[in-house]
Amino acid sequence: MFEIKIVRRFAAAHRLRGYRGQCEKVHGHTFKVVNPSSENLARYIYGELQSPVKKKGAKLKEVTVWESEDSAATYHPG
């Protein structure tokens, strides 16, 4: 099982014509988009760490790989 996160942001402006309220005027938003990546690396590292961790008497729950400040993939077996 994978939990994957890459966050990208972009700014855009618009207005709602005919709408009576704050949104009628031009205003902006910062949108956030999430896309997949790094899942294979997270699974590989999990596989490499699972045995050494088990030998120490512990259980490896998951591995998270951060691609950048905003992007991560977490692998935990399902």
C-alpha positions as CSV (number, residue, x, y, z in Angstrom):
1,M,0.0,0.0,0.0
2,F,1.3,3.5,-0.8
3,E,0.4,6.9,0.4
4,I,1.8,9.4,-2.0
5,K,2.0,13.2,-1.8
6,I,3.5,15.8,-4.1
7,V,2.2,19.3,-3.5
8,R,2.3,22.0,-6.2
9,R,0.8,25.4,-5.9
10,F,-0.2,28.0,-8.4
11,A,-2.0,31.3,-8.1
12,A,-5.0,32.4,-10.3
13,A,-7.6,35.2,-10.3
14,H,-11.2,35.3,-11.4
15,R,-14.5,37.0,-10.7
16,L,-18.1,35.9,-10.6
17,R,-20.2,38.0,-12.9
18,G,-23.7,38.7,-11.7
19,Y,-22.9,37.5,-8.2
20,R,-23.8,39.9,-5.5
21,G,-21.1,39.7,-2.9
22,Q,-17.3,39.7,-2.3
23,C,-16.6,37.3,-5.1
24,E,-18.1,39.5,-7.8
25,K,-14.8,41.6,-7.9
26,V,-11.6,40.1,-9.2
27,H,-9.9,38.1,-6.5
28,G,-7.3,35.4,-6.3
29,H,-6.8,32.0,-4.9
30,T,-3.7,29.8,-4.4
31,F,-4.6,26.3,-5.6
32,K,-2.9,23.1,-4.3
33,V,-2.5,20.1,-6.6
34,V,-1.3,16.6,-5.4
35,N,0.4,14.1,-7.7
36,P,2.2,10.7,-7.2
37,S,5.9,10.0,-7.1
38,S,8.7,8.3,-5.1
39,E,6.7,5.2,-4.3
40,N,9.1,2.6,-5.7
41,L,12.0,4.1,-3.7
42,A,10.0,4.0,-0.5
43,R,9.1,0.4,-1.1
44,Y,12.7,-0.5,-1.8
45,I,14.0,1.1,1.3
46,Y,11.3,-0.6,3.4
47,G,12.4,-3.9,2.0
48,E,16.1,-3.2,2.8
49,L,15.4,-2.1,6.4
50,Q,12.7,-4.6,7.4
51,S,15.2,-7.5,8.2
52,P,17.8,-5.5,10.1
53,V,15.0,-3.8,12.2
54,K,13.4,-7.2,12.9
55,K,16.8,-8.6,14.1
56,K,16.9,-5.7,16.6
57,G,13.5,-6.9,18.0
58,A,11.5,-4.1,16.5
59,K,8.9,-3.9,13.8
60,L,9.2,-1.5,10.8
61,K,5.9,0.3,10.3
62,E,6.5,2.5,7.3
63,V,9.1,4.4,5.3
64,T,8.5,7.9,4.0
65,V,10.7,9.3,1.2
66,W,10.6,13.1,0.7
67,E,11.3,14.2,-2.8
68,S,11.3,17.8,-1.9
69,E,10.0,20.1,0.8
70,D,6.4,19.5,-0.5
71,S,6.5,16.0,-1.9
72,A,6.6,12.6,-0.1
73,A,5.7,9.0,-0.6
74,T,5.0,6.7,2.4
75,Y,5.1,2.9,2.0
76,H,3.5,0.6,4.5
77,P,2.6,-3.0,3.6
78,G,-1.1,-3.7,3.5
